[in-house]
Amino acid sequence: MNDAPVLRAEEVWRVFRREGYDVEVLKGISLSIGRGETVGVVGVSGAGKTTLLQILGTLDRATSGKILFDGRDVTGLPEEELALLRNRKIGFVFQFHNLLPEFSVLENVMLPCRIAGMDREEARGRAESLLAEVGLSRRASHRVGEVSGGEQQRAAVCRALVMEPAVLLADEPTGNLDRGTAFGMVDLLLELNRSRGLSLLMVTHNDHVASRLHRVVRIDDGRIVA
């Protein structure tokens, strides 16, 4: 495993202004994710886990501090450049799959490629290959509402990986699944980590899931405590 971090937060603070007073959600967090590393982020609800993931993924901006991707400070980039970075380099999986119900499973997986301007046939080939890898080939033409919750989440993983990102950020990816399906989802993410050298940061409430990752970071009241 290459020790150079693919993604790093340096002294990140996030403060929200609410009803005339400041709410400090993140308080000087520094965290690195190595290439090919799997990192779990755990803590009680409201500890700041999801906010940290959103800032690492440039979906939100830190109030102060830096975010570095491949050693490059991306903190102050304009939104257009951040959108390009997210499309090309960062994959996201959330608790709820966020697939578009009017599209088929295949069309949902192809979507990031089409947004990037990729030729339709190349996009289709990438999507079909990923769906085959996760056992969803026979579901490719189905609408989202016609497949199970576990299948929807596997399709969401394919969509997150279709642009071959360097890092996957997963926010409670098993939180909406039953126990057996949840363990299968973790198996899938870890296999993709091994086969693709993919860096993975996973926010989870499940200590058993977290224990299967290379490293676990515990957040409490906006700070890393363990």
C-alpha positions in Angstrom: 0.0 0.0 0.0 1.4 3.4 -1.0 1.7 5.6 2.1 1.1 8.8 0.3 -2.5 10.0 1.1 -4.9 10.3 -1.8 -7.2 12.5 0.3 -6.3 14.6 3.4 -8.1 17.0 5.7 -5.9 19.5 7.6 -7.3 21.3 10.6 -10.8 21.4 9.2 -13.5 23.4 11.0 -17.1 23.6 9.9 -19.3 26.2 11.6 -23.0 26.8 10.8 -24.8 30.0 11.6 -28.2 29.0 13.2 -30.7 31.5 14.6 -28.1 34.1 15.4 -25.5 31.8 16.9 -22.7 29.6 15.7 -22.8 25.8 15.8 -19.4 24.2 15.6 -19.9 20.8 13.9 -16.2 20.0 13.1 -13.5 21.3 15.3 -10.0 21.1 13.8 -10.1 17.7 12.3 -7.0 16.3 10.5 -7.3 13.0 8.7 -5.5 11.2 5.8 -6.7 8.4 3.6 -4.0 6.3 2.0 -4.1 4.7 -1.4 -5.9 1.4 -1.3 -6.8 2.0 2.4 -10.2 1.4 4.0 -11.1 3.7 6.8 -14.2 3.6 9.0 -15.6 6.7 10.7 -17.8 6.0 13.7 -19.5 8.0 16.4 -22.9 8.9 17.8 -25.5 10.7 15.7 -24.7 14.4 15.5 -20.9 13.8 16.0 -20.0 15.3 12.6 -19.4 12.2 10.6 -21.5 13.0 7.6 -20.4 16.6 7.6 -16.8 15.4 7.4 -17.6 13.1 4.5 -19.3 15.8 2.6 -16.3 18.2 3.1 -13.8 15.5 2.1 -15.9 14.9 -1.0 -16.2 18.6 -1.8 -19.9 18.5 -1.5 -19.6 21.1 1.3 -16.9 23.7 2.1 -14.9 23.9 5.3 -15.2 27.1 7.3 -11.4 26.9 7.7 -8.7 24.4 7.1 -7.6 22.6 3.9 -8.7 19.6 1.8 -5.9 18.1 -0.4 -6.5 15.6 -3.2 -3.4 13.8 -4.5 -1.4 16.5 -2.7 -3.2 19.4 -4.4 -5.1 21.9 -2.2 -8.6 21.9 -3.6 -10.1 24.0 -0.8 -10.6 27.2 -2.8 -11.4 25.8 -6.2 -14.4 27.2 -8.0 -17.5 25.0 -8.0 -17.1 24.1 -11.7 -13.7 22.6 -11.0 -14.9 20.8 -7.9 -17.8 19.3 -9.9 -15.2 18.0 -12.4 -13.1 16.5 -9.6 -16.1 14.8 -8.1 -17.2 13.4 -11.4 -13.7 12.0 -12.3 -12.0 11.2 -9.1 -14.5 10.6 -6.2 -17.3 8.1 -6.0 -20.2 8.5 -3.5 -22.6 5.9 -2.0 -25.3 7.0 0.5 -27.7 5.3 2.8 -30.5 5.7 0.3 -29.4 4.8 -3.2 -30.5 8.1 -4.8 -31.0 6.3 -8.2 -33.3 8.1 -10.7 -36.6 6.1 -10.8 -37.5 7.0 -14.3 -34.3 5.4 -15.7 -33.3 1.7 -15.9 -30.5 0.3 -13.7 -28.2 0.4 -16.7 -29.0 4.0 -17.5 -28.4 5.1 -13.9 -25.0 3.5 -13.9 -24.1 5.2 -17.2 -25.2 8.6 -16.0 -21.8 9.9 -14.7 -20.1 8.9 -17.9 -22.7 10.7 -20.0 -22.3 13.8 -17.8 -18.6 13.7 -18.4 -19.2 13.7 -22.2 -18.2 10.1 -22.8 -19.4 8.3 -25.9 -22.6 6.4 -25.3 -21.2 3.0 -26.4 -18.1 3.4 -24.1 -20.4 4.4 -21.2 -22.7 1.4 -21.8 -19.7 -0.9 -21.9 -18.3 0.3 -18.6 -21.7 0.1 -17.0 -22.5 -3.4 -18.3 -19.1 -4.6 -17.1 -19.6 -3.3 -13.6 -23.2 -4.7 -13.4 -21.8 -8.1 -14.4 -19.1 -7.8 -11.7 -21.8 -7.3 -9.0 -24.2 -9.9 -10.4 -26.8 -7.5 -11.8 -26.6 -8.2 -15.5 -30.1 -9.6 -15.6 -31.4 -6.6 -13.9 -29.8 -4.0 -16.2 -33.0 -3.2 -18.1 -35.3 -3.0 -15.1 -36.5 0.2 -13.6 -35.2 1.1 -10.1 -38.6 0.2 -8.5 -38.5 -3.3 -10.0 -35.4 -4.4 -8.1 -34.8 -5.1 -4.4 -33.2 -2.7 -1.9 -29.9 -4.7 -2.0 -29.9 -4.6 -5.8 -30.5 -0.9 -5.8 -27.6 -0.3 -3.5 -25.3 -2.5 -5.6 -26.4 -0.5 -8.6 -25.5 2.7 -6.7 -22.1 1.3 -6.0 -21.7 0.6 -9.8 -22.7 4.2 -10.6 -20.1 5.4 -8.0 -17.3 3.4 -9.7 -18.1 3.8 -13.3 -15.7 6.7 -13.8 -13.0 4.7 -12.1 -12.5 7.1 -9.1 -9.5 7.0 -6.8 -11.6 7.1 -3.7 -15.1 6.0 -2.7 -16.9 7.8 0.1 -19.7 5.8 1.6 -22.2 7.3 4.1 -24.0 4.5 6.0 -24.2 2.3 2.9 -25.7 -0.6 4.9 -28.0 1.5 7.0 -31.1 0.8 5.0 -30.5 -2.9 4.4 -31.4 -6.0 6.4 -28.5 -7.8 8.3 -27.7 -10.4 5.6 -27.9 -7.9 2.7 -25.8 -5.4 4.7 -23.0 -7.9 5.3 -23.1 -8.8 1.5 -22.7 -5.1 0.7 -19.6 -4.8 3.0 -18.2 -7.9 1.3 -18.7 -6.3 -2.1 -17.0 -3.0 -1.1 -14.0 -4.8 0.4 -13.7 -7.0 -2.7 -13.7 -3.9 -4.9 -11.1 -2.3 -2.6 -8.9 -5.4 -3.1 -9.4 -5.8 -6.8 -9.2 -2.1 -7.8 -6.9 -0.7 -5.2 -9.7 1.7 -4.4 -9.5 3.9 -1.3 -12.6 3.6 0.8 -13.9 5.9 3.6 -17.1 4.6 5.2 -19.3 6.3 7.8 -21.1 3.7 9.8 -22.9 3.1 13.1 -22.1 -0.6 12.9 -19.0 -1.5 14.9 -18.9 -4.9 13.3 -18.7 -3.4 9.8 -16.1 -0.9 11.0 -13.9 -3.7 12.5 -13.5 -5.2 9.0 -11.7 -2.0 7.7 -8.0 -1.3 7.9 -8.5 1.6 10.4 -11.3 3.1 12.5 -11.6 6.8 13.4 -14.0 7.7 16.2 -15.5 11.2 16.2 -17.2 12.8 19.2 -18.5 16.4 19.3 -16.7 17.3 16.1 -13.3 16.0 17.1 -11.3 12.8 16.5 -11.1 11.1 19.9 -9.6 7.7 18.9 
